[in-house]
Amino acid sequence: MGSDLSIVFRWWGTLFLVGAVAFPLTKRLFSKWWDKGYLFSKAVGMALVTFLVYVAGTVHLFPFGALSIIWAMVVVFIVGLGLNGIHIRKGLGKQVWKNVILLFLEEFFFFAALLFWSWIKGHEPSIHGLEKFMDFGFTKSILDNSYFPTPDLWYAGFSINYYYFGHTVMAMLTRLSGLDLAYTFNLMLTSIFAFTLTMSFSIGYQLLRLGLPDRIGRRGRVFGALLTAYLVTLAGNMQTIYAFTKGYFGDATPPPFWTLLWKASELGNIGLGLDKYWYANATRFIPYTIHEFPSYSFVVSDVHGHVLSLPFVLLAIALLILLFGFPIQKGAKFEFSRIVFYGFLCGVLLMTNALDGPIYMGLFLTIFIVRQWNFIVLWKKHWKQLLSIFAAVVIPAIGASLPFLAHFSSFVTGLAVNCPPAFLADHKIGPILFEGIEKCQHSPLWMMWLLWGFFIYCGVFFIGSNIQRIKISKLKLIQLKTNFTQLHMVLAIFFIFSVLLIIFPEFFYFKDIYPMHFRSNTMFKLGYQAFIMFSIVSGYTIVRAIVSLRGRVKNILFLIILVPQLFLVSIYPIFSVRSYFDSLRHYQGLYGLNWLKSQYQDDYAGIQFINTQVAEMNPQLPRPIIVEADGDSYTDYDRYSSFTGLQTVVGWAVHEWLWRGSYDVVAPRRADVQAIYESTDIEATRELLQKYDVTYIIVSSLEREKYPTMDEAKFEQLGKLVFSQGVAKIYKIQTY
């Protein structure tokens, strides 16, 4: 643990440095925030520094490396100082020192969160399972290549056709820290845990400071902010009620919980599920769908796009509160600098986790329209200003994402209708697809309630508590008298927008390659964002109800009914952490490749050999291409390409099928790989190796398992044996 502590400290120092150079700019953006946005400064720095490095590498201005990162940091720092203008002359440093205790406490909070989850993660650090091979391979490929777009490690000759800006952030921090990716891969996950906890805390604190200024003190705000941070970061859903039944295991359609309670009570088995409850079921509860949330992500440890996006998502939410949640001052002008940065952030979100960009652009426009409705109605008078605001957010979003979009081809082929009418089946109207009538899945209401009921309950109470009177006019129109403040209006839109996000997959889905799980990715991406916004609204609502408890029966009833629901969503980490991290009994360290060294000792040595060979090459030269046995997704196949970052002829087939939009382009490569290993025709094999410009051939246990008729002697005629240990051999092909 001692060596890991020094590594964590070094990693924290890297994050601190990135945040420090971005703090002058963050302070300007969040000048009205309770702490000048200090807890957001690292996210601001990561977004801007990585973007500058990415653009410079895309246009071949600077190669990706330490010098380009330092250059980008200097630019961000100078721009931040320049934008502070007069404040610098009045003593920016003096203001910082005045709040040094607060900044110290916040930095300690972040470091404590980072250290805490690093300790948790150290009990199961293996970069193994789910999509860790992909995420590690993406980042390794970025690190080992000088320019963008980054080569696709599983499709030789082509660049990555996936959103990988978040992986570029990880690569940037890895290069700046000087640490091995086998450590920083895990540290990136623990950092995002710390970002999520501290940034949601900051949001919760600001909401209470702004919404309840006279009814709650500092301790109350800290409590409420911690509650908000817990809900966003660690809470789950009420599916944990199955832990208090006899449980269900392996059922395609989970039985209603009340039937299990009844049967369990007859058999005397209530509570049996406490030992057998499977935490992953909370994210796969509705058949053929995914409804993940941050707490689950931090446990299963895939450093994937939706996880890497979290700091930028919370930054966007904070900016929306800053832009629209503060009281409108007379004569105040629109804050174009913040709007421009928000637009840039939407572009970053699109490059990190594609649907997040449109989601938060749509949320901005929704809040703007509602807040400025009277202004919009008189659009003929204000059209120039409206156009300038629209341009201020949309143009930076497009501009920021353009370098990425220029090399990206969407694998979503349209917006499809869930349960299409029979007469429109297998038709297309514009971008709207009407697939076969078998493409029909709806979520049972009782399942939706277990997943989202706690949040719906809090949100409905929040909106209801802002309605003072409901009156039906003589024309039978419903008239509402409300006391919505600007802040409450924003929170209400967060809630309603989130409800629409979880309802959307009941009617539509974004068409991809999956047959039975056709709405899975849609529900996953939309529901993830809904969970975050729901949690923020719920945290504020609960504290507001407690503060206003005296003499209000409705608040008392709300809290009484809330308690069992809050209990069910709060206990999720007990099950997930205990299960994934083996009850925290054995600390293994933060190095993520010990499993590879243990299970594939010879391959681990072979991978280290290739990495050494590549490290000694001129970084300006093309990276060598390897061939290894291709395998199905989520398996141990393609481990060499994953952990060297080198391109192989073809990797995980279903992933490449998704990214390339058709299996027709993947299948021929799989056949070619099989021929390379099994063909007895040396010249034909040589031609295939030339076709893909292969440098190294991998022959190890998985290759022998998949290609049992392989004649290894053939490779000695085609090249030279450059590595041999146990079952692993690596041949270097002779120059063609």
C-alpha positions, 0 to 999 in steps of 0.5 A: 500500500505504501508504494500505491500511496506515493503513486496516488499522491503523484497522480493527485499532483498531476490533477492539481496542476491541471486544475491550478492552471485552469483556476483563473479561467474557472474563477471568471466563469464561476464568479457568482458561485459560492467558492468561485468554482474551485471544485470545477477547475480540474474538469475545466482544465482537462477539457481545455488542455486536452482539446488544445492538444487534440486539435494541435495533433489533428492538424499536425501542429504538434505531436501528442506528448509532454511538450504539447501538453505543457504548451496547452496548459500555458495557453489556458493559464495565460487566457485565464489571467487575461480574462480576469483583467482588472481583477488581476491588478486588484490582486487575484492572489490576495483573493485566493489567499483570503480563501486559502482555508476553504480551498485547502479543505476542498482540495483535501476533500477531493484527495480524500475521495480519490484516496478512498476509492483508490483503496477500494479499487485496490481490492480488485484492480484487474483490467479484465472483463467487460470492455476494459480491453477496449478502453485500455487499448484506445488509451494505449494507442493514443499514447503511442501515436503522435497525431490524430485521429488515433488508429483503431487497434482492432481494424488495421489501416483505419482510425477509431470510429468511436467517441474517444475524447475521454480516453484522450483526457486519460492519455493526456493525464498519463503522459503528464504524470509519467506513470504507467497506464496499467496504474493510471487506468485505475486511477482515472476511474478513482479520479472520476469517482472523486470528481463526481462526489466533489462536483455534485457536492458543490452543486448541492451546496450552491443550490441550498445557498441560493434556494434557502438562504435564510432557512439553513446555515452552513452545517445544513448546507454541508449536510444537504450537499453531502446527501446530493453527492451521495445520491449522484455518486453512490446511490442505486435504485429500489430494485434492492428490495429483492435483497429482502425477498428470497431473491431471483436468479437467472430469470429472463423476466424478473417476478414481481417483488410482492409475489416473492415476499408472499412466497418467502413468508410462507417458506420462512425465507425472508431475507435470504436474498441478502446473501444472494442478491446480485447487484448487476440486476439493478442495471438489467432489470427490465428485460433486454435493456440497460439502465446503468447509473454512476455507482454501478459504473464505479464498481465494475470499473469500465473507464468507458465514454459514459464514465469519462463524461461525468466531470463534463456533465456535472460541469454543464449542469453547474453552468446551467444553474449559473446561467439560469438559476440566479435571480435576474437582475434589472438591466442584466445582459446575457452572459455570452462568455459563459454561453460560449463556454457551455457550447464548447462543453457540449462539443466536448460531451459529444466527443466523449459520449456522443448522445450527451452533447445533444442532450445538454444542448437540448436542455440549454435550449429548453431552459432558455425558451422557458425562462425567456418566453416573453422575450421570444414571443417578441422575437421580431423586436429581439431577433438579432439578440436571439440569433446571437445567443443561439449562435453563441452556443451552437457555433462553439459546439460545432466548432469544438466537435468538428475535428472529431466529426471530420473522422467519425461516421455515425453507426446510428442509422436512424430514429426508429419507432418502438412498436410500429403500426403494422401498416408502416412496418419495414418502411422509412419516412425521412429519418424515422424508421419503422422496423418490423412489428417484432421490434416492440418492447415496453417497460412494465410500470411496476418495473419503472417504478422500482427503477425511478419511483424514488426520484419521481416521488421527490420530483413530483413533491418538489413541483407540487410544493411550488404550487400555491393554488389550483383554480378552474376558471369558468371556461374550465381551464386550469389556472395555477398560482405558483411561487417558482423562483428562477432556481426552482424553475431550472430544477423543475425543468431538470426533473421534467426533462429527465422524465422525458429521457426515461419515457423516450425509449418507450416510443423511440430508439436510435437504430444500431446493430442489436436485434433483441436489445434494440433499445438498450443503448438508447435507454442506457445513454438517456437514463444515465443522464436522467439519474444524475439530474434526478439525484440533484433535484431529489437531494435539494427536495429532501433538504428543503422538506426537512427545513420546512418541516415545522407545522406542515403535515404534507412535509411530514407525510412526504418524509415518512413515505420517503424513508423506506425509498431512500433506504432502498436506493442508499444501500446499493453500494453495500451489495455491489462493493462487497460482491465485486471487491470480495468484501474488501478482504484482500488488497492487491494494489493498483497495478492492473495487469497482475491478472495477466501476469498470473493467468497468461504469464508467457503472453505478459512477457510477450506483450512487454517485449513488444512494448519495449520494441515499440518504445525504442522506435522513432515515434514519427514512424508508423507503428507496426501491425500485428496479427493475432487470433480474433475473438468474440467481444468481452473475451480474452482474445486480442489481448496483445493489441489491447495491451500494446496499443498496436493495430491487429488485422481485426479484433472483437468482431461485434464491436467492429461490426457496430463501429463499421456499421456492417458485418460484411466488412468484418467477416472477410478480415476474420477469414483472412486471419484464419487463412494466415494461421491455417493455410498451408500455402506459404505464398498465399499467406505471404500475400495476406501479410503484405495486404495488411502490412503485418510486422509481428505474428502472435502464436500462443495458447488462444491462437492454438485453441482457435486454429488447431490445424495451424502449422507453426513451421510455416512462420519460420519460413516467413519471418524470424522468431524474435520472442519465445517463452513457454507457450508464447512465440512472436515472429517478425516478418521479413521485409517484403 
